[in-house]
Amino acid sequence: MKKTFTASAGLIWTFWLLLGFGSVFFIFFAANARSAFGPEKELRVGYFPNVTHAHALIAQNMALEGRGWFEERLPGVTITWHGFNAGPSAMEALFAKAVDCTYVGPNPVLNAYLRAKGGVAVVSGAVRGGAGLVVPADSALSEPTHFKGKRIATPQLGNTQDIACRYWLTQAGLKVTMAGGDVSLIPVPNPSILPLFVKGEVDAAWTVEPWVSRLELEGRGKLLYAEPAATSLTTVLSANAAWADREPDLARRFSQAHQELTEWIRQNPDEAQRRVADELTRQMRRTFPLELVKHAWPRLVFENAVNAEDFIFSLKAAQDAGFVRNVNMGLEKLVAWP
């Protein structure tokens, strides 16, 4: 029996032929695209769930919507985020090669740089201001000398706020040692400071936003002393120096993308605040009020500029606090713009 080649059969044949060519073309294009961007890479970035680490929070929030800030600017790179409570633990992870870069305060970076004789580099500024000393609203404490015999909570021994607190007290003539002295400094993770403050188990807390605002709004506290935003580094972007040397192009592009995000934050404060509140809500698994972020925001200065001179105050404070003793190297290599 003679077979008839119908029009419908021809269309089906044409469809499968085109599909086959299309599949070959797609595989060829995808392979060449991967070749153009290089093999897939992973960039591991540390941060804290604080308003002063807004860059990391906003970037993660955008990524959830499929429009990640860093992902769009770093094709072929997978960004993974690693949360920490305070600077010393973040620097330990950096030196252990558990992260490649981290947002962190200036003092842990400085201490790590001096103790390891390098090994870490600051690749951009991020935030200034947003930290200070909070006391109960009805407290009679009003100056450094009033804290003799008192207890002050700080986020972690040797972190930026801990050292700033020690420096502020020692400048008033009080003796503050690693354990004991005229004033007791109690290292407590930020989330645990508020209940201790409310219960009266500490007399004050030196911390950073959003915890400063939470102590004010939820703990009935008042800000006794605010670190001046114009002169106080709060957050910088640092990198493992060996990683930056091994991946100079990636380090440069990530730093550039971070600096572009700083400008976006400055130009879009309302959306930036909303995204910070949304991301903190997601990570803390409970509602983080937008009003709290708005309360903290005016105390922050988002700025990329940073240089070695910015660390001179941090160095003096760390020396006076006993965290740094013999400094036998300069700070000129600490800030290394990629």
C-alpha positions as CSV (number, residue, x, y, z in Angstrom):
1,M,0.0,0.0,0.0
2,K,1.3,3.4,-1.0
3,K,2.0,5.8,1.9
4,T,0.8,9.4,1.5
5,F,2.9,12.3,2.9
6,T,0.2,14.6,4.3
7,A,0.5,18.3,5.2
8,S,0.0,17.6,8.9
9,A,2.8,15.0,8.9
10,G,5.0,17.5,7.1
11,L,4.3,20.1,9.8
12,I,5.1,17.6,12.5
13,W,8.4,16.7,10.8
14,T,9.3,20.3,10.4
15,F,8.5,21.0,14.1
16,W,10.9,18.2,15.3
17,L,13.6,19.3,12.9
18,L,13.5,22.9,14.2
19,L,13.3,21.7,17.7
20,G,16.5,19.6,17.2
21,F,18.4,22.5,15.6
22,G,17.1,24.8,18.4
23,S,18.4,22.5,21.0
24,V,21.8,22.2,19.4
25,F,22.0,26.0,19.1
26,F,21.0,26.5,22.7
27,I,23.6,24.1,24.0
28,F,26.2,25.8,21.8
29,F,25.2,29.3,23.0
30,A,25.1,28.3,26.6
31,A,28.5,26.6,26.5
32,N,30.0,29.7,24.8
33,A,28.3,32.0,27.3
34,R,29.9,30.1,30.2
35,S,33.2,30.2,28.4
36,A,32.9,34.0,27.9
37,F,32.2,34.6,31.6
38,G,34.6,31.8,32.8
39,P,33.7,28.9,35.1
40,E,31.1,29.5,37.8
41,K,32.6,31.0,40.9
42,E,31.4,31.4,44.5
43,L,31.9,34.6,46.5
44,R,31.3,34.2,50.2
45,V,30.5,37.4,52.0
46,G,30.1,37.9,55.8
47,Y,27.8,40.5,57.4
48,F,25.9,41.2,60.6
49,P,22.1,41.5,60.9
50,N,22.4,45.2,61.8
51,V,21.1,48.3,60.1
52,T,24.7,49.4,59.8
53,H,25.2,46.5,57.4
54,A,22.4,47.7,55.1
55,H,24.4,46.9,52.0
56,A,24.3,43.2,52.7
57,L,20.6,43.2,53.9
58,I,19.4,45.1,50.8
59,A,21.4,42.9,48.4
60,Q,20.0,39.7,49.9
61,N,16.4,41.2,49.8
62,M,16.8,42.1,46.1
63,A,18.1,38.6,45.3
64,L,15.0,37.1,46.7
65,E,13.1,38.9,44.0
66,G,15.4,37.6,41.3
67,R,17.2,40.9,40.8
68,G,20.2,40.6,43.0
69,W,22.4,43.7,43.1
70,F,25.7,41.8,43.0
71,E,24.4,38.9,40.9
72,E,23.5,41.2,38.1
73,R,26.9,42.9,38.2
74,L,28.9,39.8,38.6
75,P,27.7,37.3,36.0
76,G,29.0,33.8,36.5
77,V,29.4,34.4,40.3
78,T,27.3,32.8,43.0
79,I,27.0,35.0,46.1
80,T,26.6,33.3,49.4
81,W,26.0,35.2,52.7
82,H,27.3,34.3,56.1
83,G,25.9,36.0,59.2
84,F,27.9,36.9,62.3
85,N,27.2,38.6,65.6
86,A,30.3,40.8,65.9
87,G,33.6,41.6,64.3
88,P,36.1,39.2,66.0
89,S,34.2,36.1,64.9
90,A,33.9,37.5,61.3
91,M,37.6,38.0,61.1
92,E,38.3,34.5,62.4
93,A,36.1,33.2,59.5
94,L,38.0,35.4,57.1
95,F,41.4,34.0,58.1
96,A,40.0,30.5,58.2
97,K,39.0,31.0,54.6
98,A,35.4,30.4,55.4
99,V,34.5,33.7,53.8
100,D,36.3,35.8,51.2
101,C,35.0,39.2,52.2
102,T,33.1,40.6,55.1
103,Y,31.3,43.8,56.2
104,V,32.8,44.5,59.6
105,G,33.8,47.3,62.0
106,P,37.2,49.0,61.9
107,N,38.7,47.7,65.1
108,P,38.5,43.9,64.4
109,V,40.1,44.6,61.0
110,L,42.8,46.6,62.5
111,N,43.6,44.1,65.3
112,A,43.6,41.2,62.7
113,Y,45.9,43.2,60.4
114,L,48.4,44.0,63.1
115,R,48.5,40.5,64.7
116,A,48.8,38.7,61.4
117,K,51.1,41.3,59.9
118,G,48.8,41.8,57.0
119,G,46.5,39.1,55.6
120,V,43.5,41.4,55.4
121,A,42.7,44.5,53.4
122,V,39.9,47.2,53.5
123,V,38.6,47.5,50.0
124,S,35.9,50.2,50.6
125,G,34.2,52.2,53.2
126,A,30.5,51.6,53.9
127,V,28.9,53.3,56.9
128,R,29.8,55.9,59.6
129,G,27.9,56.6,62.8
130,G,25.1,54.7,64.3
131,A,26.7,53.6,67.6
132,G,26.6,54.9,71.1
133,L,25.9,54.5,74.8
134,V,22.3,54.0,76.0
135,V,21.1,54.3,79.6
136,P,17.6,54.0,81.2
137,A,15.5,57.1,80.6
138,D,15.3,57.7,84.4
139,S,19.0,57.1,85.0
140,A,21.1,59.7,86.8
141,L,24.2,58.6,84.9
142,S,25.3,61.5,82.7
143,E,29.1,61.4,82.4
144,P,31.9,58.9,82.2
145,T,32.9,59.1,85.9
146,H,29.4,58.2,87.0
147,F,30.0,54.7,85.7
148,K,32.4,53.7,88.4
149,G,31.1,50.4,89.8
150,K,28.5,50.0,87.0
151,R,27.9,47.3,84.4
152,I,27.9,48.1,80.7
153,A,27.0,45.6,78.0
154,T,28.9,45.5,74.7
155,P,28.3,43.2,71.7
156,Q,31.6,41.2,72.0
157,L,35.0,41.5,73.6
158,G,37.3,43.5,71.3
159,N,34.6,44.5,68.8
160,T,34.4,48.1,67.6
161,Q,31.8,49.2,70.2
162,D,33.5,47.4,73.0
163,I,36.8,49.2,72.3
164,A,35.0,52.6,71.8
165,C,33.4,52.2,75.2
166,R,36.7,51.3,76.9
167,Y,38.4,54.3,75.3
168,W,35.6,56.7,76.4
169,L,35.8,55.5,80.0
170,T,39.6,55.5,80.2
171,Q,39.8,59.0,78.8
172,A,37.8,60.0,82.0
173,G,40.5,58.4,84.2
174,L,38.6,55.2,84.9
175,K,40.5,51.9,85.0
176,V,39.0,49.4,82.5
177,T,40.7,46.0,82.2
178,M,39.9,42.9,80.2
179,A,38.2,41.6,83.4
180,G,37.4,43.9,86.3
181,G,38.6,47.4,86.9
182,D,36.4,50.4,87.9
183,V,33.7,49.5,85.4
184,S,32.5,46.0,84.4
185,L,32.1,45.6,80.6
186,I,30.0,42.5,79.9
187,P,30.2,41.0,76.4
188,V,26.7,40.0,75.3
189,P,25.4,39.2,71.8
190,N,23.3,42.1,70.5
191,P,20.0,40.2,70.7
192,S,20.5,39.5,74.3
193,I,21.4,43.0,75.4
194,L,17.7,44.3,75.3
195,P,16.3,41.8,77.8
196,L,19.2,42.4,80.2
197,F,18.7,46.2,79.8
198,V,15.0,45.9,80.5
199,K,15.5,43.7,83.6
200,G,18.1,46.1,85.0
201,E,20.8,43.5,85.0
202,V,23.1,46.0,83.2
203,D,23.3,49.7,83.9
204,A,23.9,50.7,80.2
205,A,24.8,49.3,76.8
206,W,27.2,50.5,74.2
207,T,26.0,49.1,70.9
208,V,25.0,49.9,67.3
209,E,21.9,50.4,65.3
210,P,19.3,49.0,65.2
211,W,19.9,47.9,68.8
212,V,20.4,51.5,69.9
213,S,17.0,52.4,68.7
214,R,15.5,49.2,70.1
215,L,16.9,50.1,73.5
216,E,15.4,53.6,73.2
217,L,11.9,52.6,71.9
218,E,11.4,49.2,73.4
219,G,13.6,49.4,76.5
220,R,12.7,52.9,77.6
221,G,16.3,54.1,77.2
222,K,17.9,57.3,76.2
223,L,21.0,57.9,74.1
224,L,23.7,59.4,76.5
225,Y,26.5,59.5,74.0
226,A,26.5,59.0,70.2
227,E,29.7,58.3,68.4
228,P,30.1,61.3,65.9
229,A,29.1,60.1,62.4
230,A,31.5,62.4,60.6
231,T,34.6,60.9,62.2
232,S,33.6,57.4,63.4
233,L,34.0,54.5,61.0
234,T,31.3,51.9,61.8
235,T,31.4,49.5,58.9
236,V,33.9,48.8,56.2
237,L,34.2,46.2,53.5
238,S,37.3,44.0,54.0
239,A,38.7,41.1,52.1
240,N,41.1,38.2,52.7
241,A,44.3,39.6,51.1
242,A,45.4,36.3,49.7
243,W,42.0,35.9,48.0
244,A,42.1,39.4,46.6
245,D,45.6,38.7,45.2
246,R,44.3,35.4,43.7
247,E,41.1,37.0,42.3
248,P,42.0,40.6,41.6
249,D,39.3,41.1,38.9
250,L,36.5,39.7,41.1
251,A,37.7,41.7,44.1
252,R,37.7,44.9,42.0
253,R,34.3,44.2,40.5
254,F,32.7,43.3,43.8
255,S,34.1,46.5,45.4
256,Q,32.8,48.6,42.5
257,A,29.3,47.0,42.8
258,H,29.4,47.7,46.5
259,Q,30.2,51.3,45.9
260,E,27.4,51.6,43.3
261,L,25.0,50.2,46.0
262,T,26.2,52.9,48.4
263,E,25.1,55.6,45.9
264,W,21.8,53.8,45.3
265,I,21.1,53.7,49.1
266,R,21.8,57.4,49.3
267,Q,19.5,58.2,46.4
268,N,16.7,55.8,47.4
269,P,16.4,56.1,51.3
270,D,12.7,55.1,51.5
271,E,13.1,51.9,49.4
272,A,16.4,51.1,51.2
273,Q,14.8,51.4,54.6
274,R,11.9,49.2,53.5
275,R,14.2,46.5,52.2
276,V,16.3,46.6,55.4
277,A,13.2,46.1,57.5
278,D,11.9,43.3,55.3
279,E,15.2,41.5,55.3
280,L,15.6,41.8,59.1
281,T,12.0,40.5,59.5
282,R,12.9,37.5,57.3
283,Q,16.1,36.7,59.0
284,M,14.9,37.2,62.6
285,R,11.6,35.4,61.8
286,R,9.5,38.0,63.5
287,T,8.3,41.5,62.4
288,F,11.0,44.1,62.4
289,P,9.2,47.5,62.4
290,L,9.9,49.9,59.6
291,E,9.6,52.7,62.1
292,L,12.6,51.3,63.9
293,V,14.7,51.5,60.8
294,K,13.5,55.0,60.1
295,H,14.4,56.0,63.7
296,A,17.9,54.8,63.2
297,W,18.5,56.0,59.6
298,P,19.4,59.7,60.3
299,R,22.3,58.6,62.5
300,L,24.0,56.8,59.6
301,V,26.2,58.2,56.9
302,F,26.7,55.9,53.9
303,E,30.1,56.7,52.4
304,N,32.6,54.8,50.3
305,A,35.6,56.9,51.2
306,V,38.1,55.4,53.6
307,N,41.9,55.7,54.0
308,A,44.6,54.7,56.5
309,E,44.2,57.8,58.5
310,D,40.7,56.8,59.4
311,F,42.2,54.0,61.4
312,I,44.5,56.2,63.5
313,F,41.8,56.8,66.1
314,S,40.9,53.1,66.1
315,L,44.5,52.3,66.7
316,K,44.9,54.7,69.6
317,A,41.6,53.4,71.2
318,A,42.8,49.8,70.8
319,Q,46.1,50.6,72.3
320,D,44.6,52.4,75.3
321,A,42.2,49.5,75.8
322,G,45.1,47.0,75.9
323,F,44.1,45.1,72.7
324,V,47.1,46.3,70.7
325,R,50.5,46.8,72.3
326,N,53.7,46.9,70.2
327,V,52.9,48.2,66.7
328,N,55.8,47.4,64.5
329,M,54.2,48.0,61.1
330,G,52.5,50.9,59.3
331,L,48.9,51.1,58.2
332,E,49.6,52.1,54.6
333,K,48.8,48.6,53.3
334,L,45.6,48.2,55.4
335,V,43.5,50.1,52.9
336,A,44.0,48.6,49.4
337,W,41.5,49.7,46.8
338,P,41.4,46.8,44.3
